[in-house]
Amino acid sequence: MITLSLTTPSNTSGAVALIQLQGVGVQNVLAQLTCRKDWPRGQIFLADFAGIDEGLAICLREDWAQLMPHGGLRVIELLCEKCLTLGCQFRDANPREIYPEASSDFEADMLYALANAQSPAAIDLLLSQANNWQDHTFDNQQVLTDSKVLDQLCQMPSVVVVGPANVGKSTLTNRMLGYAASIVADLPGTTRDWVGGKAQLRHIAVRWMDTPGIRRSEDDVEQMAISLAEQVIQKADVLIHMTDIKHGFERVSLGDRQPDIHILNKADQLDEPTQNGLPKHVLPISATTGLGVDQLLQSILHQLGLDEIQNKTRWAFSPRLKEIVQSRDLDALAKYMQS
C-alpha cells in the first residue's frame, strides 16, 4: 500500500506544497503521474504532474518520494485526487515525519503548532515551551485551563458585531480588517449578509464578522441573511452590541446569547455632558476617527483571556501533551521530551 500525506497545511495556500508518497511501488506511481520512468534515488527533477501542474519531484528511497507542486489549494486538491486514482491511500502526516530534524516528539509537535498558528503572539510562547516544561511538576487543571485559552492562538476565535442598521458596524469592520470588506452607505440594510475577515488585535488573530442590522424586513433576501447571521451570533466567542445615540440603549433581542461588550459609535459627535452621562457599561467609540478603539481592543482581548500572555505559561499545545497532562503521567512526559 502506498500512503499519501500532505505535509503542508491543507487549508492555507502558499508558494509550494509538499506531498509525500510512501510504500512499495512508489516509483511506479511516479512514472504514471509524470511519464518519467527512471527515478534515480536522491535526484530531483522538474516534472509535469499529469497536466495538473509543473513542479519538483524526488525519490528519496525506493519506498519514499516527495512531490513539490505550487501551493494553490485547487492544485493540491486535484493532485491528491489524481494520486488516489493511482492506488494511493490518504493518511494524516505525523509531525515527526514532517519535521525529521526535530530532536523529540515534543519538538516536532511544537514545530507543527508553530507552522499552523494563526496569531503572531503564539511564536515566542511556543518557542519557550521546551524550557517551561523542564520542571515536570505542574498543576494539571491549571495547565488545561490555560491551554484552552491559548489554543485560540492557533484556532482563531470569532468576534461578531451586532446592532441596528446604519450605526456604523461596517465602518468599524473595515477599520479592523484594514480594507473595505463591508459596503459603507447611509442606508439601512446595506449589509445584507454577514461579512467577515481576519483581523489582528495586538498580534492576536481573530475572525471578525459584521452582521446585517437586526431588524424586521419585508425583503425576503435580507430577512434570510439576518436569519443566517443569527446562527453566527450564537457561536460568537465575543459578541459586541453596537448602537448610536439615535438608537439608544434598548435591550437587543438575540435570544439566549447576550452581548459581552456594548459600544456607542459616533461618540466624536457628542458633547461632553452627553458623553459623561453614558451608562458605565457602554464604551464610547468613533469607528470613523478611531476614538476609543484601543479600549475596545483591550476589552475584546480581556473577554478572550488573551490580554496578558506570559511566555512562562505552560501550554499543552498538542493532543498528546494534553493527554499526558490529563493523566499526570510524568514518565510519558519525560519520554515525550526525550531526544
ZIDACOR-V775742 format. One record per residue. RES is the residue in one small letter. D_LAST is the distance of its C-alpha to the last C-alpha in whole Angstrom. Layout:
RES/D_LAST
RES/D_LAST
This chain:
m/31
i/29
t/27
l/27
s/25
l/25
t/22
t/24
p/26
s/29
n/31
t/31
s/32
g/31
a/32
v/30
a/28
l/26
i/27
q/25
l/27
q/25
g/27
v/30
g/32
v/31
q/33
n/36
v/35
l/34
a/38
q/40
l/38
t/39
c/42
r/40
k/40
d/38
w/34
p/33
r/29
g/27
q/30
i/31
f/34
l/36
a/37
d/40
f/38
a/41
g/43
i/41
d/39
e/38
g/35
l/32
a/31
i/28
c/28
l/24
r/25
e/28
d/26
w/24
a/26
q/26
l/29
m/29
p/33
h/34
g/32
g/35
l/35
r/38
v/37
i/33
e/35
l/38
l/36
c/33
e/37
k/38
c/35
l/35
t/39
l/38
g/36
c/32
q/31
f/29
r/26
d/23
a/20
n/17
p/15
r/12
e/15
i/17
y/14
p/12
e/11
a/9
s/5
s/5
d/8
f/9
e/9
a/11
d/13
m/14
l/15
y/17
a/19
l/19
a/21
n/23
a/24
q/28
s/28
p/27
a/27
a/24
i/22
d/22
l/21
l/18
l/17
s/17
q/15
a/12
n/14
n/16
w/14
q/13
d/16
h/16
t/20
f/21
d/25
n/24
q/27
q/27
v/23
l/25
t/28
d/26
s/24
k/27
v/29
l/26
d/25
q/29
l/27
c/26
q/29
m/32
p/34
s/38
v/41
v/44
v/47
v/51
g/54
p/58
a/58
n/59
v/57
g/55
k/52
s/51
t/52
l/49
t/47
n/48
r/47
m/43
l/42
g/44
y/46
a/49
a/48
s/51
i/54
v/56
a/60
d/62
l/63
p/61
g/59
t/58
t/55
r/55
d/52
w/48
v/47
g/43
g/41
k/37
a/38
q/36
l/37
r/35
h/32
i/32
a/33
v/35
r/37
w/41
m/44
d/48
t/50
p/54
g/56
i/56
r/60
r/62
s/63
e/66
d/64
d/62
v/59
e/58
q/59
m/56
a/54
i/54
s/53
l/50
a/49
e/50
q/47
v/45
i/46
q/45
k/41
a/41
d/38
v/41
l/45
i/47
h/51
m/52
t/56
d/59
i/62
k/64
h/62
g/62
f/59
e/60
r/58
v/56
s/56
l/53
g/53
d/50
r/48
q/49
p/48
d/45
i/47
h/51
i/52
l/55
n/55
k/58
a/58
d/59
q/62
l/63
d/65
e/64
p/65
t/64
q/60
n/61
g/62
l/59
p/58
k/55
h/52
v/53
l/51
p/54
i/52
s/54
a/52
t/54
t/54
g/50
l/52
g/50
v/47
d/44
q/45
l/45
l/41
q/40
s/42
i/40
l/37
h/38
q/39
l/35
g/34
l/32
d/34
e/32
i/28
q/26
n/23
k/22
t/23
r/20
w/20
a/19
f/19
s/18
p/19
r/16
l/16
k/20
e/20
i/17
v/20
q/23
s/22
r/21
d/18
l/16
d/14
a/13
l/12
a/10
k/8
y/9
m/6
q/4
s/0
